[in-house]
Amino acid sequence: MNKRKLFFASGFISTVLAAGLIAVNLNAKNNQDDASARLEALSKFTKTISTVEKYYVDDMKFKEIVDKAIEGLLNNLDAHSGFLNEKAFKDMQVQTNGEFGGLGITVGIRDGALTVISPIEGTPADKAGIKSGDIILRIDGNATLGTTIEEAVNKMRGKPKTPITITIVRKGEPKPFDVKLIRDIISVESVYAKMIENENILYVRVTNFDKHVTQKAEEFIKKHPKAQGIILDLRNNPGGLLNQAVGLTNLFVDNGVIVSQKGRNASENSEYKAIKSNKITNLPLAVLVNGGSASASEIVSGSLQDHKRGVVIGENTFGKGSVQIILPVDGKEALRLTIARYYLPSGRTIQAVGVTPDIKVFPGKVPQEESSMFAIKESELKKHLENELTKIADHKQDVNSTAKKDEAKEDKTILAQAKVNEDMQLKSAIDAIKVLKIK
């Protein structure tokens, strides 16, 4: 009996040892295959570079070929990864600090086309009427098809006061059209605030997320302790620094996850949570967004929406929910690499989906009252009274004159009613604050 047990145990151990040896051999073989495949791929890459260097129609330096190869690799990963040469790396550092030269336009690649994410408020692009969603077809006559974001940005930036022409394709327009602009130094006022005329509501506008956003927003909110509600305007805000998006959200919420990021490696996974002591207000909150709201703007609006801390009003946002880090290569150049995706507190992603507002409102003027529509109906009659139309025209002039006076009276601390009447989304936000106050 003991012999049988000993024999069985010996057989079992032998089987385990054999299985272990097979597994070790298989792993060793797989590692050898992987190493062989890598060497073969690297050999192909080296041969390709040598062939280009030897036979390409134009004489190219070895470094130039390698740079183009790296650029092509990163551009083929996704729309937001890229190679930053020395100039692009410096420009990126300057932009993050809040001042840079160019047109004041944020662009991205959407469906292979160079697309405007948003113009920055008060810049040449904004004043020229460039809109979110516009496709830039040409820059100074050169087609943008196949261009990278870095190449496009480098072409649009230049010395202040120099001219540039961009060709725009816009939805609803029958054909492309040219827009002539003058480059300027772009000094970005990332946050400003005004009290809305005739309303005890604080309007806070965030144009982009530079390093000053949380501090400035906090100062404005604390400066107006008697406000009965806050409108946070993130329209045409292309994003910026993640820590500022987290900090701004934390001013309104005191617990829970604000945003999380998940990547292929566990080391890239992290959660950003609210700190109770950083919350400064419980006031009713409305958040304005549109198709130009991207990245950090989507984190703030989506997180506040998930926390049920504010009502989001406007249009669907851009849908940029991926995490990029800057990895310096040699101190002068860098890689911008996507390493993770953002997820809102509810677990939903922003990437390619964006944030859907609680109340969808399209841009436009606030509809006129019924009494002001009489002139239109009267003018449609075949035998209308000429002197009545004259009175109506005089009345319109008086209204326009009053509106201009109101606009002239507007200062940096007051958002005039005339401005509100031009902005249906803003008017909807004011109405939402009033409803939230009742609750």
C-alpha positions in Angstrom: 0.0 0.0 0.0 2.8 2.4 1.0 4.7 1.5 -2.2 1.6 2.3 -4.3 1.3 5.7 -2.5 5.0 6.4 -3.0 4.7 5.5 -6.7 1.7 7.7 -7.2 3.4 10.7 -5.4 6.5 10.2 -7.5 4.5 10.1 -10.7 2.6 13.3 -9.7 5.8 15.2 -8.9 7.3 14.0 -12.2 4.3 15.3 -14.0 4.4 18.7 -12.3 8.1 19.0 -13.0 7.6 18.1 -16.6 4.8 20.6 -17.0 7.0 23.2 -15.4 9.8 22.5 -17.7 7.5 22.7 -20.7 6.1 26.1 -19.5 9.7 27.4 -19.0 10.6 26.2 -22.5 7.5 27.8 -24.0 8.2 31.1 -22.2 11.8 31.1 -23.3 10.7 30.3 -26.9 8.1 33.2 -26.8 10.7 35.6 -25.5 13.1 34.5 -28.2 10.3 35.0 -30.8 9.5 38.4 -29.4 13.2 39.4 -29.4 13.6 38.1 -33.0 10.5 40.0 -34.2 11.8 43.2 -32.6 15.2 42.9 -34.2 13.5 42.1 -37.6 11.3 45.2 -37.3 14.2 47.4 -36.2 16.2 46.1 -39.2 13.3 47.0 -41.5 13.1 50.5 -40.0 16.9 51.1 -40.4 16.9 49.9 -44.0 13.9 52.2 -44.8 15.8 55.2 -43.4 18.9 54.3 -45.3 17.0 53.9 -48.5 15.3 57.3 -48.1 18.6 58.9 -47.3 20.2 57.4 -50.4 17.5 57.6 -53.1 15.0 60.3 -52.1 14.8 63.1 -54.7 15.9 65.8 -52.2 19.0 65.7 -50.1 17.9 65.1 -46.5 20.0 64.9 -43.3 19.8 61.7 -41.3 18.3 63.6 -38.3 15.6 65.2 -40.4 14.5 61.7 -41.7 14.4 60.4 -38.1 12.4 63.4 -36.9 9.9 62.8 -39.7 9.7 59.1 -38.8 9.0 59.9 -35.2 6.4 62.5 -36.2 4.6 60.1 -38.5 4.6 57.4 -35.8 3.0 59.7 -33.2 0.5 61.2 -35.6 -0.7 57.8 -36.5 -1.4 56.8 -32.9 -4.2 59.3 -32.4 -5.2 62.9 -33.1 -3.6 64.3 -29.9 -0.2 62.6 -29.8 2.6 64.4 -31.5 6.3 65.3 -31.8 7.3 68.7 -30.5 10.4 70.1 -32.2 12.4 72.8 -30.4 10.1 75.7 -31.5 6.8 73.8 -30.8 8.1 72.8 -27.4 8.9 76.4 -26.4 5.6 77.6 -27.8 3.7 75.1 -25.7 5.6 76.2 -22.5 4.8 79.8 -23.2 1.1 79.1 -23.9 0.7 77.2 -20.6 2.0 80.3 -18.8 -0.8 82.5 -20.3 0.8 84.6 -23.1 1.8 83.7 -26.6 1.9 85.0 -30.2 -0.4 84.2 -33.1 -4.1 84.3 -33.9 -5.7 83.1 -30.7 -7.2 79.9 -32.2 -7.2 76.4 -30.8 -7.3 73.6 -33.4 -7.5 69.8 -33.5 -7.8 67.1 -36.1 -11.3 65.8 -36.6 -12.1 63.2 -39.3 -8.7 64.0 -40.9 -9.5 67.7 -41.2 -7.9 70.6 -39.4 -10.8 71.8 -37.3 -11.3 74.8 -35.0 -12.0 73.7 -31.4 -12.5 77.3 -30.4 -11.3 80.9 -30.9 -9.9 82.5 -27.7 -12.0 85.4 -26.6 -10.8 88.9 -27.6 -8.1 87.6 -30.0 -7.8 88.3 -33.8 -9.5 85.0 -34.6 -12.4 85.8 -32.3 -12.8 89.3 -33.7 -12.7 88.0 -37.3 -15.7 85.7 -36.6 -13.9 82.4 -36.6 -16.3 79.8 -35.1 -16.0 76.4 -33.3 -16.3 73.7 -35.9 -14.9 75.7 -38.8 -12.5 73.6 -41.0 -9.3 75.4 -42.0 -8.8 74.3 -45.6 -5.8 76.4 -46.5 -3.3 78.6 -44.6 -1.9 81.4 -46.9 -2.9 79.3 -49.9 -1.3 76.1 -48.7 -3.6 73.1 -48.3 -3.9 71.7 -44.8 -4.8 68.2 -45.9 -2.5 65.7 -44.2 -0.9 68.4 -42.0 -0.2 67.9 -38.4 -1.4 70.2 -35.6 2.1 71.3 -34.9 2.7 72.2 -38.5 -0.5 74.1 -38.7 0.2 76.0 -35.5 3.7 76.9 -36.6 2.3 78.3 -39.9 -0.4 80.4 -38.1 2.0 81.8 -35.5 4.5 84.5 -36.5 5.7 88.0 -35.8 3.0 90.4 -34.4 1.3 92.7 -36.9 2.0 90.4 -39.9 -0.9 89.4 -42.1 -2.2 85.9 -42.7 -5.1 84.5 -44.8 -6.9 81.3 -43.8 -9.5 79.6 -46.0 -12.5 78.3 -44.0 -15.1 75.7 -44.8 -18.2 76.3 -42.6 -21.3 74.2 -42.2 -24.2 76.1 -43.9 -22.0 78.1 -46.2 -22.2 77.2 -49.9 -18.4 77.4 -50.6 -15.1 78.0 -48.8 -14.2 81.6 -48.0 -11.1 83.5 -47.0 -10.5 85.3 -43.7 -7.7 87.8 -43.5 -6.2 88.3 -40.1 -3.3 90.2 -38.5 -1.2 88.3 -36.0 -0.8 89.7 -32.5 0.6 88.9 -29.1 -2.1 86.8 -27.4 -2.3 87.7 -23.8 -5.1 85.6 -22.3 -7.4 86.8 -19.6 -8.3 83.3 -18.4 -11.0 84.4 -15.9 -13.1 87.5 -15.5 -16.4 88.1 -13.7 -19.3 90.5 -13.8 -22.6 91.0 -12.0 -25.6 90.7 -14.4 -27.5 94.0 -14.7 -30.9 93.9 -12.9 -30.1 90.4 -11.5 -28.2 89.5 -8.4 -26.3 86.8 -10.3 -22.5 86.5 -10.7 -21.3 85.7 -14.2 -17.9 84.0 -14.2 -16.2 83.5 -17.6 -13.3 81.1 -18.0 -11.7 81.3 -21.4 -9.0 78.7 -20.9 -7.4 76.7 -18.1 -4.0 78.3 -17.4 -2.3 78.2 -14.0 -4.3 81.1 -12.6 -7.9 79.8 -13.0 -8.7 78.4 -9.6 -7.2 81.3 -7.7 -8.9 84.0 -9.8 -12.3 82.3 -9.8 -12.1 81.9 -6.0 -11.3 85.6 -5.6 -14.2 86.7 -7.8 -16.7 84.5 -5.9 -15.5 85.7 -2.5 -15.7 89.3 -3.7 -19.4 88.9 -4.3 -20.8 87.3 -1.1 -24.3 88.7 -1.7 -24.8 87.1 -5.1 -27.7 84.7 -5.2 -26.4 82.5 -8.0 -23.4 81.9 -10.2 -23.2 81.3 -14.0 -20.0 79.6 -15.0 -19.4 80.2 -18.7 -17.1 77.6 -20.3 -18.2 78.1 -23.9 -15.4 78.0 -26.5 -13.0 77.0 -23.8 -10.5 74.6 -25.3 -9.1 73.3 -22.0 -5.7 73.4 -20.4 -4.2 72.3 -17.1 -5.9 69.3 -15.4 -5.1 70.5 -11.8 -7.0 73.8 -12.6 -10.0 71.9 -13.8 -10.0 69.9 -10.6 -9.4 73.0 -8.5 -12.3 74.9 -10.1 -14.7 72.0 -9.6 -13.6 71.7 -6.0 -14.8 75.3 -5.3 -18.4 74.0 -5.7 -18.2 70.4 -4.4 -16.7 69.1 -1.1 -16.5 65.4 -1.5 -16.2 62.5 -3.9 -14.2 61.9 -7.1 -14.0 64.9 -9.5 -12.3 63.0 -12.3 -10.3 59.8 -12.8 -7.9 58.6 -15.4 -7.3 55.1 -16.6 -4.5 53.9 -18.9 -2.9 50.7 -20.1 -0.6 50.5 -17.1 -1.8 50.7 -13.5 0.8 53.5 -12.9 -1.2 55.8 -15.1 -4.4 55.2 -13.1 -5.4 57.9 -10.7 -8.3 59.6 -9.0 -8.7 63.3 -8.2 -11.0 63.8 -5.2 -12.5 66.9 -3.8 -11.0 68.4 -0.6 -13.7 69.5 1.8 -11.9 72.7 2.9 -11.5 73.9 -0.7 -15.3 74.3 -1.3 -16.3 77.9 -0.9 -20.0 78.2 -2.1 -23.3 76.5 -2.1 -25.0 79.0 -4.4 -27.2 77.8 -7.2 -25.0 77.1 -10.3 -25.5 77.0 -14.0 -22.8 76.0 -16.4 -22.7 77.1 -20.1 -21.1 74.9 -22.7 -21.0 74.4 -26.5 -19.1 72.6 -29.2 -16.0 74.6 -28.4 -15.8 73.4 -24.8 -13.2 70.7 -24.7 -10.9 68.7 -22.3 -10.7 70.5 -19.0 -14.0 72.3 -19.7 -15.7 69.0 -20.2 -14.2 67.7 -16.9 -15.6 70.6 -15.0 -19.1 70.6 -16.6 -19.4 66.8 -16.6 -18.2 66.4 -13.0 -20.6 69.2 -11.7 -23.4 67.5 -13.7 -22.6 64.0 -12.1 -22.4 65.5 -8.6 -25.8 67.2 -9.4 -24.2 70.4 -8.2 -25.2 72.5 -11.2 -27.4 72.5 -14.3 -25.5 72.3 -17.6 -26.9 74.4 -20.4 -26.1 74.9 -24.1 -24.9 72.4 -26.7 -22.9 69.1 -26.8 -19.2 69.6 -26.0 -16.3 68.7 -28.2 -15.4 65.2 -26.8 -11.7 65.3 -25.9 -11.3 63.0 -23.0 -7.8 61.7 -23.3 -4.7 62.4 -21.2 -1.5 63.6 -22.8 1.8 64.0 -21.0 4.9 65.9 -22.3 8.0 63.6 -22.3 11.2 65.6 -23.1 13.5 63.8 -25.4 16.7 65.8 -25.1 15.8 68.9 -23.2 14.9 70.8 -26.4 12.4 68.5 -28.0 9.6 66.4 -26.6 6.8 63.9 -27.3 3.2 64.6 -26.5 1.8 61.2 -25.8 -1.7 59.9 -24.9 -1.4 57.7 -21.9 -4.9 57.5 -20.5 -8.5 58.5 -20.8 -10.6 60.7 -18.4 -13.6 59.3 -16.7 -16.3 61.4 -14.9 -17.5 60.4 -11.4 -20.3 58.3 -12.8 -17.8 56.2 -14.8 -18.8 57.6 -18.2 -16.1 58.7 -20.6 -15.7 62.1 -22.4 -13.7 60.8 -25.3 -15.5 61.2 -28.7 -18.8 61.6 -26.8 -18.5 64.8 -24.8 -20.9 66.1 -22.3 -24.6 66.4 -23.1 -26.2 69.4 -21.5 -29.2 69.0 -19.1 -30.9 71.7 -21.1 -30.1 72.0 -24.8 -30.2 75.6 -26.0 -28.8 76.8 -29.4 -27.2 80.2 -29.8 -29.2 83.1 -30.9 -31.0 86.3 -29.7 -33.7 86.2 -27.1 -37.1 86.2 -28.8 -38.9 89.5 -28.8 -42.1 90.1 -26.9 -45.5 89.8 -28.7 -46.0 93.6 -28.7 -42.8 94.2 -30.8 -44.0 91.8 -33.5 -46.9 94.1 -34.5 -44.7 96.0 -36.9 -44.0 92.9 -38.9 -47.7 92.0 -39.2 -48.7 95.5 -40.1 -46.0 95.8 -42.8 -47.5 92.7 -44.5 -50.8 94.5 -45.3 -51.2 95.7 -48.8 -52.4 99.2 -47.7 -50.5 99.9 -44.5 -50.4 103.4 -43.2 -47.2 105.2 -44.2 -47.1 107.4 -41.2 -47.6 104.4 -38.9 -44.5 102.8 -40.4 -42.6 106.1 -39.9 -43.5 106.0 -36.2 -42.4 102.4 -36.0 -39.1 103.3 -37.7 -38.6 106.2 -35.2 -39.4 103.8 -32.4 -36.8 101.3 -33.6 -34.2 104.1 -33.7 -35.0 105.1 -30.2 -34.7 101.4 -29.1 -31.3 101.1 -30.9 -30.1 104.4 -29.4 -31.1 103.2 -25.9 -29.3 99.9 -26.5 -26.1 101.8 -27.5 -26.4 103.9 -24.4 -26.7 100.8 -22.3 -23.7 99.3 -24.0 -21.7 102.5 -23.4 -22.7 102.4 -19.7 -21.4 98.8 -19.4 -18.2 98.6 -17.5 -15.9 95.8 -16.5 -18.0 94.9 -13.5 -21.5 94.9 -15.0 -22.9 92.7 -17.8 -25.6 94.9 -19.4 -29.1 93.7 -20.2 -28.5 94.4 -23.9 -25.8 91.8 -23.9 -28.1 89.3 -22.2 -30.8 89.9 -24.9 -28.2 89.0 -27.6 -27.5 85.6 -25.9 -30.3 83.0 -25.6 -28.0 80.5 -23.8 -27.1 83.1 -21.2 -30.7 84.1 -20.7 -31.6 80.4 -20.2 -28.9 80.2 -17.6 -30.3 83.2 -15.7 -33.8 81.6 -15.8 -32.4 78.3 -14.5 -30.7 80.1 -11.6 -34.1 81.7 -10.7 -35.7 78.2 -10.7 -32.9 76.7 -8.5 -33.3 79.6 -6.0 -37.0 78.7 -5.6 -36.1 75.2 -4.8 
